[in-house]
Amino acid sequence: MSKKSNILTIIYHFIFAVSSSVVVTLVASWPLLFVFVLVQKTNKTVNLSVSQVMHNYNQLLWYLTWPFKHKLKMQNLPTSRMAAQHFADVKKLFVLAIVAFICCIVIYFWSKHHNKKILRLDKIWALLFLLMPVVVLPFALANFDNFFITFHHLFFAGSNTWLFDPATDPIINVLTEGFFASCFAIAGISYELYFANKLLQR
């Protein structure tokens, strides 16, 4: 394998791991939120039934993941201009991740069909990518609130639109810190499983 193709393979697997972890988390977020609403009874903080909360979350998820949906409208939960801007920024990242995931899937099946070994990842790189989140894990476990803030400063630099006011954006009463922490955990586990699988492959 040439050095150039090796670099492309490394980049491919990193993108595939990150994008697949985002897609898995998006899919898992619906049942996860349902459980959190039932357990924490957050629907009462917004004076809605559990089914109404989930319906509004469906509308939010559809907006965030469907590229041709240009305006966010939740039936029972108002959205301020700042929150709408933040969701629009999040939508760009999610759509990018979904497109990258689809492209990676296409490349994977193409390589399988042509019996190409060009996508075989060196185990050293698989181990390095596997260990990367270990640097972040203690910080996230020690204080998720600070980790969450740092994450937003990194991905939404120069913007404070992610600081929701419950009075104008009641959705934040439903999307609790515990829910977000669980979403990050699912994303992290998905990422780790991807490279653990590559490490164990013969």
NUDORO-275771 format. One record per residue (C-alpha): x, y, z; residue in three letters; residue number from 1. Coordinates in pm, 1 decimal. Example, Ala and Ser with C-alpha at 12.3 -4.5 7.8 and 13.67 -1.06 7.14 Angstrom:
// NUDORO-275771
+----------+----------+----------+-----+-----+
!        x !        y !        z ! res !   n !
+----------+----------+----------+-----+-----+
!   1230.0 !   -450.0 !    780.0 ! ALA !   1 !
!   1367.0 !   -106.0 !    714.0 ! SER !   2 !
+----------+----------+----------+-----+-----+
This chain:
// NUDORO-275771
+----------+----------+----------+-----+-----+
!        x !        y !        z ! res !   n !
+----------+----------+----------+-----+-----+
!      0.0 !      0.0 !      0.0 ! MET !   1 !
!    140.0 !    339.8 !    -93.7 ! SER !   2 !
!    190.1 !    615.4 !    161.7 ! LYS !   3 !
!    -77.7 !    827.4 !     -7.2 ! LYS !   4 !
!   -338.7 !    550.5 !     -1.8 ! SER !   5 !
!   -246.6 !    474.1 !    360.6 ! ASN !   6 !
!   -316.7 !    834.9 !    463.1 ! ILE !   7 !
!   -648.0 !    828.5 !    277.1 ! LEU !   8 !
!   -740.0 !    504.6 !    453.8 ! THR !   9 !
!   -663.9 !    658.0 !    792.8 ! ILE !  10 !
!   -874.8 !    964.9 !    712.3 ! ILE !  11 !
!  -1156.2 !    744.5 !    579.3 ! TYR !  12 !
!  -1178.5 !    538.4 !    897.5 ! HIS !  13 !
!  -1168.5 !    842.3 !   1124.1 ! PHE !  14 !
!  -1450.1 !   1008.8 !    928.2 ! ILE !  15 !
!  -1648.3 !    683.2 !    921.2 ! PHE !  16 !
!  -1609.7 !    637.0 !   1297.9 ! ALA !  17 !
!  -1711.5 !    994.1 !   1383.5 ! VAL !  18 !
!  -2001.1 !   1013.7 !   1136.2 ! SER !  19 !
!  -2137.5 !    672.0 !   1236.7 ! SER !  20 !
!  -2124.1 !    769.3 !   1604.2 ! SER !  21 !
!  -2330.4 !   1080.2 !   1522.3 ! VAL !  22 !
!  -2586.0 !    878.9 !   1323.7 ! VAL !  23 !
!  -2615.0 !    612.5 !   1595.6 ! VAL !  24 !
!  -2663.5 !    882.2 !   1858.7 ! THR !  25 !
!  -2933.2 !   1057.2 !   1655.5 ! LEU !  26 !
!  -3123.9 !    730.0 !   1616.9 ! VAL !  27 !
!  -3079.9 !    639.1 !   1984.6 ! ALA !  28 !
!  -3175.8 !    986.7 !   2107.0 ! SER !  29 !
!  -3547.9 !    927.9 !   2051.7 ! TRP !  30 !
!  -3592.1 !    625.5 !   2284.1 ! PRO !  31 !
!  -3337.6 !    783.6 !   2519.6 ! LEU !  32 !
!  -3538.3 !   1104.5 !   2550.0 ! LEU !  33 !
!  -3857.6 !    903.2 !   2595.0 ! PHE !  34 !
!  -3702.2 !    724.8 !   2895.1 ! VAL !  35 !
!  -3571.4 !   1050.2 !   3043.4 ! PHE !  36 !
!  -3909.5 !   1219.6 !   3009.5 ! VAL !  37 !
!  -4081.2 !    924.5 !   3180.7 ! LEU !  38 !
!  -3826.2 !    905.8 !   3462.4 ! VAL !  39 !
!  -3764.7 !   1276.6 !   3520.3 ! GLN !  40 !
!  -4122.0 !   1379.2 !   3432.5 ! LYS !  41 !
!  -3983.9 !   1678.6 !   3243.1 ! THR !  42 !
!  -4303.3 !   1695.2 !   3039.0 ! ASN !  43 !
!  -4465.6 !   1855.0 !   3343.4 ! LYS !  44 !
!  -4214.2 !   2141.0 !   3336.2 ! THR !  45 !
!  -4347.0 !   2239.2 !   2994.1 ! VAL !  46 !
!  -4710.7 !   2147.4 !   3070.1 ! ASN !  47 !
!  -4732.1 !   1883.6 !   2797.1 ! LEU !  48 !
!  -4810.3 !   1515.1 !   2781.7 ! SER !  49 !
!  -4530.2 !   1268.7 !   2714.2 ! VAL !  50 !
!  -4666.2 !   1206.1 !   2362.8 ! SER !  51 !
!  -4674.7 !   1581.3 !   2292.5 ! GLN !  52 !
!  -4311.7 !   1619.6 !   2402.7 ! VAL !  53 !
!  -4205.8 !   1333.4 !   2177.5 ! MET !  54 !
!  -4405.6 !   1476.9 !   1887.0 ! HIS !  55 !
!  -4222.7 !   1808.4 !   1926.5 ! ASN !  56 !
!  -3891.7 !   1624.2 !   1944.5 ! TYR !  57 !
!  -3983.3 !   1443.4 !   1622.2 ! ASN !  58 !
!  -4028.4 !   1783.3 !   1458.2 ! GLN !  59 !
!  -3691.8 !   1899.6 !   1594.0 ! LEU !  60 !
!  -3513.0 !   1582.8 !   1477.3 ! LEU !  61 !
!  -3667.7 !   1607.4 !   1132.2 ! TRP !  62 !
!  -3548.9 !   1965.3 !   1099.3 ! TYR !  63 !
!  -3197.4 !   1880.4 !   1218.7 ! LEU !  64 !
!  -3148.5 !   1581.9 !    989.7 ! THR !  65 !
!  -3341.1 !   1659.6 !    670.7 ! TRP !  66 !
!  -3141.8 !   1900.6 !    449.7 ! PRO !  67 !
!  -3448.5 !   2031.6 !    264.5 ! PHE !  68 !
!  -3630.2 !   2135.6 !    581.9 ! LYS !  69 !
!  -3537.3 !   2502.9 !    615.5 ! HIS !  70 !
!  -3749.8 !   2623.4 !    904.7 ! LYS !  71 !
!  -3784.5 !   2483.8 !   1255.3 ! LEU !  72 !
!  -4138.0 !   2472.1 !   1386.4 ! LYS !  73 !
!  -4232.0 !   2279.5 !   1698.3 ! MET !  74 !
!  -4603.6 !   2261.9 !   1753.3 ! GLN !  75 !
!  -4613.0 !   2324.6 !   2128.3 ! ASN !  76 !
!  -4269.2 !   2466.3 !   2208.8 ! LEU !  77 !
!  -4173.5 !   2816.6 !   2091.4 ! PRO !  78 !
!  -3823.0 !   2887.3 !   1963.3 ! THR !  79 !
!  -3644.4 !   3218.0 !   2005.6 ! SER !  80 !
!  -3436.8 !   3370.7 !   1726.5 ! ARG !  81 !
!  -3111.7 !   3286.7 !   1906.4 ! MET !  82 !
!  -3215.4 !   2925.6 !   1962.5 ! ALA !  83 !
!  -3325.9 !   2895.2 !   1600.5 ! ALA !  84 !
!  -2981.3 !   3013.9 !   1490.8 ! GLN !  85 !
!  -2813.5 !   2759.1 !   1715.2 ! HIS !  86 !
!  -3030.8 !   2477.0 !   1580.7 ! PHE !  87 !
!  -2946.4 !   2593.3 !   1227.9 ! ALA !  88 !
!  -2574.6 !   2566.4 !   1312.6 ! ASP !  89 !
!  -2627.3 !   2221.2 !   1464.6 ! VAL !  90 !
!  -2821.8 !   2116.9 !   1155.6 ! LYS !  91 !
!  -2520.3 !   2194.6 !    932.0 ! LYS !  92 !
!  -2299.9 !   1965.5 !   1141.4 ! LEU !  93 !
!  -2557.3 !   1684.4 !   1153.5 ! PHE !  94 !
!  -2628.9 !   1695.6 !    780.5 ! VAL !  95 !
!  -2254.3 !   1697.1 !    710.8 ! LEU !  96 !
!  -2212.4 !   1391.4 !    934.9 ! ALA !  97 !
!  -2501.8 !   1209.2 !    766.2 ! ILE !  98 !
!  -2367.5 !   1282.5 !    416.5 ! VAL !  99 !
!  -2019.5 !   1168.2 !    525.0 ! ALA ! 100 !
!  -2168.1 !    849.9 !    672.1 ! PHE ! 101 !
!  -2355.0 !    768.9 !    350.5 ! ILE ! 102 !
!  -2040.8 !    830.7 !    143.1 ! CYS ! 103 !
!  -1838.1 !    603.5 !    372.5 ! CYS ! 104 !
!  -2100.6 !    328.4 !    341.8 ! ILE ! 105 !
!  -2090.0 !    355.6 !    -39.1 ! VAL ! 106 !
!  -1708.4 !    337.7 !    -38.9 ! ILE ! 107 !
!  -1717.5 !     38.0 !    196.8 ! TYR ! 108 !
!  -1951.1 !   -163.9 !    -25.5 ! PHE ! 109 !
!  -1757.5 !    -60.0 !   -334.7 ! TRP ! 110 !
!  -1438.6 !   -196.3 !   -180.2 ! SER ! 111 !
!  -1616.9 !   -518.0 !    -79.2 ! LYS ! 112 !
!  -1756.0 !   -565.8 !   -427.9 ! HIS ! 113 !
!  -1414.5 !   -518.8 !   -588.0 ! HIS ! 114 !
!  -1239.6 !   -724.6 !   -321.0 ! ASN ! 115 !
!  -1011.1 !   -433.7 !   -241.6 ! LYS ! 116 !
!   -792.9 !   -437.6 !     70.5 ! LYS ! 117 !
!   -717.8 !    -67.7 !     39.5 ! ILE ! 118 !
!   -949.3 !      8.2 !    334.3 ! LEU ! 119 !
!   -765.5 !   -222.8 !    574.7 ! ARG ! 120 !
!   -659.7 !     -7.4 !    870.6 ! LEU ! 121 !
!   -323.7 !    -65.8 !   1034.1 ! ASP ! 122 !
!   -372.0 !   -192.1 !   1391.5 ! LYS ! 123 !
!   -140.1 !     73.1 !   1531.8 ! ILE ! 124 !
!   -366.2 !    344.8 !   1395.1 ! TRP ! 125 !
!   -673.9 !    159.0 !   1518.4 ! ALA ! 126 !
!   -520.7 !    150.6 !   1868.1 ! LEU ! 127 !
!   -425.3 !    519.7 !   1855.9 ! LEU ! 128 !
!   -777.6 !    621.7 !   1753.5 ! PHE ! 129 !
!   -918.0 !    389.1 !   2020.1 ! LEU ! 130 !
!   -711.0 !    556.5 !   2291.4 ! LEU ! 131 !
!   -774.7 !    915.4 !   2179.3 ! MET ! 132 !
!  -1099.5 !    965.4 !   2378.8 ! PRO ! 133 !
!   -924.4 !    843.7 !   2695.7 ! VAL ! 134 !
!   -762.8 !   1189.1 !   2717.1 ! VAL ! 135 !
!  -1106.7 !   1354.2 !   2727.4 ! VAL ! 136 !
!  -1287.2 !   1095.1 !   2943.2 ! LEU ! 137 !
!  -1159.2 !   1202.7 !   3290.4 ! PRO ! 138 !
!  -1252.5 !   1565.8 !   3217.1 ! PHE ! 139 !
!  -1601.2 !   1467.3 !   3097.6 ! ALA ! 140 !
!  -1662.8 !   1237.5 !   3395.3 ! LEU ! 141 !
!  -1531.9 !   1484.2 !   3652.5 ! ALA ! 142 !
!  -1748.3 !   1774.5 !   3539.0 ! ASN ! 143 !
!  -1981.8 !   1720.5 !   3246.6 ! PHE ! 144 !
!  -2113.1 !   2076.2 !   3267.4 ! ASP ! 145 !
!  -1766.2 !   2221.7 !   3201.0 ! ASN ! 146 !
!  -1705.3 !   1961.4 !   2931.5 ! PHE ! 147 !
!  -2034.8 !   2056.3 !   2765.6 ! PHE ! 148 !
!  -1944.8 !   2426.0 !   2774.0 ! ILE ! 149 !
!  -1596.5 !   2358.6 !   2631.9 ! THR ! 150 !
!  -1747.1 !   2143.6 !   2356.8 ! PHE ! 151 !
!  -1976.4 !   2427.7 !   2250.2 ! HIS ! 152 !
!  -1693.7 !   2682.1 !   2259.8 ! HIS ! 153 !
!  -1494.1 !   2458.7 !   2025.9 ! LEU ! 154 !
!  -1768.9 !   2384.1 !   1774.7 ! PHE ! 155 !
!  -1961.4 !   2712.2 !   1795.8 ! PHE ! 156 !
!  -1677.2 !   2957.1 !   1848.4 ! ALA ! 157 !
!  -1775.6 !   3320.6 !   1872.5 ! GLY ! 158 !
!  -2141.5 !   3240.4 !   1935.3 ! SER ! 159 !
!  -2346.0 !   3222.8 !   2254.0 ! ASN ! 160 !
!  -2670.1 !   3118.3 !   2083.0 ! THR ! 161 !
!  -2649.7 !   2780.2 !   2259.5 ! TRP ! 162 !
!  -2721.5 !   2946.3 !   2595.6 ! LEU ! 163 !
!  -3096.1 !   2886.4 !   2604.3 ! PHE ! 164 !
!  -3335.8 !   3075.6 !   2829.4 ! ASP ! 165 !
!  -3607.1 !   2838.0 !   2957.9 ! PRO ! 166 !
!  -3855.9 !   3125.4 !   2952.4 ! ALA ! 167 !
!  -3822.4 !   3172.3 !   2575.4 ! THR ! 168 !
!  -3702.3 !   2823.4 !   2477.6 ! ASP ! 169 !
!  -3878.4 !   2568.9 !   2701.2 ! PRO ! 170 !
!  -3729.8 !   2280.6 !   2497.8 ! ILE ! 171 !
!  -3421.4 !   2312.4 !   2720.3 ! ILE ! 172 !
!  -3632.9 !   2195.3 !   3016.6 ! ASN ! 173 !
!  -3682.7 !   1867.1 !   2830.9 ! VAL ! 174 !
!  -3333.1 !   1827.9 !   2687.2 ! LEU ! 175 !
!  -3169.1 !   1793.9 !   3026.7 ! THR ! 176 !
!  -2801.1 !   1762.4 !   3117.3 ! GLU ! 177 !
!  -2854.3 !   1392.3 !   3188.3 ! GLY ! 178 !
!  -2999.3 !   1341.6 !   2841.7 ! PHE ! 179 !
!  -2706.6 !   1517.8 !   2672.9 ! PHE ! 180 !
!  -2455.7 !   1327.3 !   2887.6 ! ALA ! 181 !
!  -2616.6 !    999.6 !   2778.0 ! SER ! 182 !
!  -2602.7 !   1107.8 !   2412.4 ! CYS ! 183 !
!  -2231.4 !   1183.7 !   2444.8 ! PHE ! 184 !
!  -2180.8 !    845.0 !   2611.6 ! ALA ! 185 !
!  -2355.2 !    666.1 !   2323.7 ! ILE ! 186 !
!  -2146.1 !    857.7 !   2069.0 ! ALA ! 187 !
!  -1828.1 !    770.7 !   2257.5 ! GLY ! 188 !
!  -1917.0 !    402.9 !   2286.5 ! ILE ! 189 !
!  -2005.0 !    385.3 !   1915.2 ! SER ! 190 !
!  -1672.5 !    544.9 !   1824.2 ! TYR ! 191 !
!  -1479.1 !    307.2 !   2051.1 ! GLU ! 192 !
!  -1659.9 !     -0.3 !   1917.6 ! LEU ! 193 !
!  -1572.0 !     99.5 !   1562.8 ! TYR ! 194 !
!  -1197.7 !    100.9 !   1628.0 ! PHE ! 195 !
!  -1213.4 !   -194.6 !   1868.4 ! ALA ! 196 !
!  -1362.8 !   -391.7 !   1579.9 ! ASN ! 197 !
!  -1082.0 !   -279.8 !   1349.5 ! LYS ! 198 !
!   -826.0 !   -374.3 !   1611.7 ! LEU ! 199 !
!   -968.6 !   -725.6 !   1646.6 ! LEU ! 200 !
!   -998.3 !   -789.0 !   1273.6 ! GLN ! 201 !
!   -751.1 !  -1038.2 !   1128.3 ! ARG ! 202 !
+----------+----------+----------+-----+-----+
